[in-house]
Amino acid sequence: MSYFIFLKNLENIEGSLYKIAENESDLNNLNINKNDYKIIEDSQSNFNLVKFGNKIAIKYNNDIINYVDSTTSFLKKEELQMYIDSLKKSIKQFITNNSNHTSLNLWNDYYNQLNSLNLDSITYPLNKSLEQYFKDLGQPSFSILQLP
């Protein structure tokens, strides 16, 4: 089972999703106090839809997550570059502050993958999320919501 971590006591409030975890091991490796969050188990299918940017978990009601479809499009290279820069900033902060974390190598490798992506080789508009793009190429792909 996969896990969606919401801000606690914000039932039926849009934008309360905080993190996602693909399995219990990933959940246990998040840098959070679980008592401070509402953690809801859901299917791998729904996890993948959120991870690859095809759906957004917008809110929860009891243990039911409400999803909406998501469409991502990068009209030009500069838009994708700005998105990648924001991801790299968050990942770099994690790497710098968590030198002994069990997921350090995974996120360091993903940071390097983002760094080495040739944006000129992509046809624009890119009518999918970067995460879906990587998945379609058979490359590792992670949502920033998975970052511990």
Short mmCIF file of the C-alpha atoms (twelve columns), coordinates in Angstrom:
data_MODEL
# 
_entry.id   MODEL 
# 
loop_
_atom_site.group_PDB 
_atom_site.id 
_atom_site.type_symbol 
_atom_site.label_atom_id 
_atom_site.label_alt_id 
_atom_site.label_comp_id 
_atom_site.label_asym_id 
_atom_site.label_seq_id 
_atom_site.Cartn_x 
_atom_site.Cartn_y 
_atom_site.Cartn_z 
_atom_site.pdbx_PDB_model_num 
ATOM 1   C CA . MET A 1   0.000   0.000  0.000   1 
ATOM 2   C CA . SER A 2   0.983   3.597  -0.620  1 
ATOM 3   C CA . TYR A 3   0.537   6.518  1.720   1 
ATOM 4   C CA . PHE A 4   -0.656  10.087 1.357   1 
ATOM 5   C CA . ILE A 5   0.399   12.427 4.129   1 
ATOM 6   C CA . PHE A 6   -1.877  15.398 4.723   1 
ATOM 7   C CA . LEU A 7   -1.661  18.268 7.161   1 
ATOM 8   C CA . LYS A 8   -3.584  17.229 10.238  1 
ATOM 9   C CA . ASN A 9   -6.923  18.785 11.152  1 
ATOM 10  C CA . LEU A 10  -7.449  20.207 7.669   1 
ATOM 11  C CA . GLU A 11  -10.195 17.867 6.563   1 
ATOM 12  C CA . ASN A 12  -11.988 19.040 3.396   1 
ATOM 13  C CA . ILE A 13  -9.406  21.812 2.928   1 
ATOM 14  C CA . GLU A 14  -7.858  21.937 -0.536  1 
ATOM 15  C CA . GLY A 15  -4.081  21.989 -0.722  1 
ATOM 16  C CA . SER A 16  -3.492  20.025 2.474   1 
ATOM 17  C CA . LEU A 17  -1.379  17.264 0.864   1 
ATOM 18  C CA . TYR A 18  2.133   17.387 2.300   1 
ATOM 19  C CA . LYS A 19  3.993   14.250 1.160   1 
ATOM 20  C CA . ILE A 20  3.496   10.871 -0.488  1 
ATOM 21  C CA . ALA A 21  5.210   7.570  0.280   1 
ATOM 22  C CA . GLU A 22  5.214   4.565  -2.029  1 
ATOM 23  C CA . ASN A 23  5.443   2.015  0.771   1 
ATOM 24  C CA . GLU A 24  5.821   1.657  4.510   1 
ATOM 25  C CA . SER A 25  9.604   1.821  4.322   1 
ATOM 26  C CA . ASP A 26  9.445   5.172  2.498   1 
ATOM 27  C CA . LEU A 27  6.858   6.389  5.015   1 
ATOM 28  C CA . ASN A 28  9.149   5.470  7.903   1 
ATOM 29  C CA . ASN A 29  12.071  7.304  6.245   1 
ATOM 30  C CA . LEU A 30  10.244  10.613 5.878   1 
ATOM 31  C CA . ASN A 31  11.582  13.390 8.075   1 
ATOM 32  C CA . ILE A 32  8.247   13.881 9.854   1 
ATOM 33  C CA . ASN A 33  6.590   13.222 13.172  1 
ATOM 34  C CA . LYS A 34  3.708   10.977 12.057  1 
ATOM 35  C CA . ASN A 35  1.510   12.155 14.929  1 
ATOM 36  C CA . ASP A 36  1.444   15.628 13.378  1 
ATOM 37  C CA . TYR A 37  -0.116  14.439 10.113  1 
ATOM 38  C CA . LYS A 38  -3.152  12.636 8.746   1 
ATOM 39  C CA . ILE A 39  -1.776  9.556  6.967   1 
ATOM 40  C CA . ILE A 40  -4.107  7.763  4.583   1 
ATOM 41  C CA . GLU A 41  -3.389  4.452  2.870   1 
ATOM 42  C CA . ASP A 42  -4.372  4.194  -0.777  1 
ATOM 43  C CA . SER A 43  -3.671  2.103  -3.852  1 
ATOM 44  C CA . GLN A 44  -0.462  1.942  -5.835  1 
ATOM 45  C CA . SER A 45  -2.492  3.020  -8.851  1 
ATOM 46  C CA . ASN A 46  -3.572  6.285  -7.216  1 
ATOM 47  C CA . PHE A 47  -0.041  6.807  -5.910  1 
ATOM 48  C CA . ASN A 48  1.348   6.481  -9.441  1 
ATOM 49  C CA . LEU A 49  -1.240  8.891  -10.848 1 
ATOM 50  C CA . VAL A 50  -0.107  11.524 -8.339  1 
ATOM 51  C CA . LYS A 51  3.598   10.659 -8.615  1 
ATOM 52  C CA . PHE A 52  3.589   11.099 -12.382 1 
ATOM 53  C CA . GLY A 53  1.487   14.259 -12.287 1 
ATOM 54  C CA . ASN A 54  -1.695  12.861 -13.828 1 
ATOM 55  C CA . LYS A 55  -3.864  13.508 -10.770 1 
ATOM 56  C CA . ILE A 56  -3.735  15.785 -7.759  1 
ATOM 57  C CA . ALA A 57  -4.831  14.683 -4.306  1 
ATOM 58  C CA . ILE A 58  -6.568  17.904 -3.349  1 
ATOM 59  C CA . LYS A 59  -8.138  17.091 0.024   1 
ATOM 60  C CA . TYR A 60  -9.334  14.335 2.320   1 
ATOM 61  C CA . ASN A 61  -12.545 13.528 4.137   1 
ATOM 62  C CA . ASN A 62  -12.073 10.981 6.941   1 
ATOM 63  C CA . ASP A 63  -9.949  8.384  5.122   1 
ATOM 64  C CA . ILE A 64  -11.181 9.188  1.608   1 
ATOM 65  C CA . ILE A 65  -8.926  11.201 -0.701  1 
ATOM 66  C CA . ASN A 66  -10.453 13.464 -3.333  1 
ATOM 67  C CA . TYR A 67  -8.525  13.573 -6.601  1 
ATOM 68  C CA . VAL A 68  -8.775  15.800 -9.647  1 
ATOM 69  C CA . ASP A 69  -7.245  15.260 -13.057 1 
ATOM 70  C CA . SER A 70  -4.100  17.211 -13.778 1 
ATOM 71  C CA . THR A 71  -2.683  18.277 -17.092 1 
ATOM 72  C CA . THR A 72  0.831   19.586 -17.282 1 
ATOM 73  C CA . SER A 73  2.306   21.375 -20.238 1 
ATOM 74  C CA . PHE A 74  5.604   23.152 -20.691 1 
ATOM 75  C CA . LEU A 75  5.157   25.454 -23.671 1 
ATOM 76  C CA . LYS A 76  8.825   26.307 -23.978 1 
ATOM 77  C CA . LYS A 77  12.213  25.296 -22.677 1 
ATOM 78  C CA . GLU A 78  12.406  28.181 -20.203 1 
ATOM 79  C CA . GLU A 79  9.271   26.988 -18.373 1 
ATOM 80  C CA . LEU A 80  10.683  23.486 -17.989 1 
ATOM 81  C CA . GLN A 81  14.021  24.940 -16.865 1 
ATOM 82  C CA . MET A 82  12.296  26.965 -14.128 1 
ATOM 83  C CA . TYR A 83  10.464  23.854 -12.935 1 
ATOM 84  C CA . ILE A 84  13.677  21.807 -12.885 1 
ATOM 85  C CA . ASP A 85  15.498  24.589 -11.023 1 
ATOM 86  C CA . SER A 86  12.836  24.571 -8.300  1 
ATOM 87  C CA . LEU A 87  13.124  20.778 -7.970  1 
ATOM 88  C CA . LYS A 88  16.899  20.951 -7.804  1 
ATOM 89  C CA . LYS A 89  16.765  23.630 -5.107  1 
ATOM 90  C CA . SER A 90  14.587  21.447 -2.868  1 
ATOM 91  C CA . ILE A 91  16.628  18.320 -3.546  1 
ATOM 92  C CA . LYS A 92  19.922  20.141 -2.926  1 
ATOM 93  C CA . GLN A 93  18.598  21.414 0.403   1 
ATOM 94  C CA . PHE A 94  17.673  17.850 1.393   1 
ATOM 95  C CA . ILE A 95  21.083  16.518 0.315   1 
ATOM 96  C CA . THR A 96  22.933  19.238 2.222   1 
ATOM 97  C CA . ASN A 97  20.923  18.796 5.423   1 
ATOM 98  C CA . ASN A 98  20.648  14.979 5.467   1 
ATOM 99  C CA . SER A 99  24.092  13.562 4.761   1 
ATOM 100 C CA . ASN A 100 23.295  10.290 6.574   1 
ATOM 101 C CA . HIS A 101 19.751  9.722  5.320   1 
ATOM 102 C CA . THR A 102 18.989  6.295  3.818   1 
ATOM 103 C CA . SER A 103 17.600  7.961  0.658   1 
ATOM 104 C CA . LEU A 104 20.583  10.271 0.124   1 
ATOM 105 C CA . ASN A 105 22.050  8.364  -2.835  1 
ATOM 106 C CA . LEU A 106 18.676  8.025  -4.550  1 
ATOM 107 C CA . TRP A 107 18.033  11.788 -4.400  1 
ATOM 108 C CA . ASN A 108 21.625  12.645 -5.255  1 
ATOM 109 C CA . ASP A 109 21.330  10.474 -8.386  1 
ATOM 110 C CA . TYR A 110 18.012  12.128 -9.279  1 
ATOM 111 C CA . TYR A 111 19.567  15.569 -8.800  1 
ATOM 112 C CA . ASN A 112 22.342  14.581 -11.218 1 
ATOM 113 C CA . GLN A 113 19.758  13.233 -13.677 1 
ATOM 114 C CA . LEU A 114 17.953  16.585 -13.592 1 
ATOM 115 C CA . ASN A 115 21.256  18.400 -13.995 1 
ATOM 116 C CA . SER A 116 22.259  16.418 -17.060 1 
ATOM 117 C CA . LEU A 117 18.909  16.593 -18.876 1 
ATOM 118 C CA . ASN A 118 19.388  18.128 -22.318 1 
ATOM 119 C CA . LEU A 119 16.413  20.466 -22.618 1 
ATOM 120 C CA . ASP A 120 17.234  21.156 -26.273 1 
ATOM 121 C CA . SER A 121 16.493  17.525 -27.137 1 
ATOM 122 C CA . ILE A 122 12.862  17.866 -25.982 1 
ATOM 123 C CA . THR A 123 10.106  18.828 -28.387 1 
ATOM 124 C CA . TYR A 124 7.965   21.707 -27.130 1 
ATOM 125 C CA . PRO A 125 5.322   22.044 -26.053 1 
ATOM 126 C CA . LEU A 126 5.918   19.110 -23.711 1 
ATOM 127 C CA . ASN A 127 2.359   18.061 -22.939 1 
ATOM 128 C CA . LYS A 128 3.117   15.908 -19.913 1 
ATOM 129 C CA . SER A 129 4.791   16.238 -16.562 1 
ATOM 130 C CA . LEU A 130 8.542   15.898 -16.296 1 
ATOM 131 C CA . GLU A 131 7.941   12.887 -14.082 1 
ATOM 132 C CA . GLN A 132 5.826   11.214 -16.786 1 
ATOM 133 C CA . TYR A 133 8.453   12.152 -19.392 1 
ATOM 134 C CA . PHE A 134 11.164  10.362 -17.405 1 
ATOM 135 C CA . LYS A 135 8.900   7.355  -16.857 1 
ATOM 136 C CA . ASP A 136 8.179   7.154  -20.598 1 
ATOM 137 C CA . LEU A 137 11.943  7.128  -21.260 1 
ATOM 138 C CA . GLY A 138 12.427  4.327  -18.712 1 
ATOM 139 C CA . GLN A 139 14.434  6.605  -16.415 1 
ATOM 140 C CA . PRO A 140 14.004  6.988  -12.670 1 
ATOM 141 C CA . SER A 141 11.205  9.383  -11.859 1 
ATOM 142 C CA . PHE A 142 10.156  10.848 -8.535  1 
ATOM 143 C CA . SER A 143 7.649   13.370 -7.349  1 
ATOM 144 C CA . ILE A 144 9.001   16.150 -5.178  1 
ATOM 145 C CA . LEU A 145 6.274   15.034 -2.750  1 
ATOM 146 C CA . GLN A 146 8.388   11.923 -2.123  1 
ATOM 147 C CA . LEU A 147 11.376  13.936 -0.935  1 
ATOM 148 C CA . PRO A 148 12.010  13.132 2.732   1 
# 
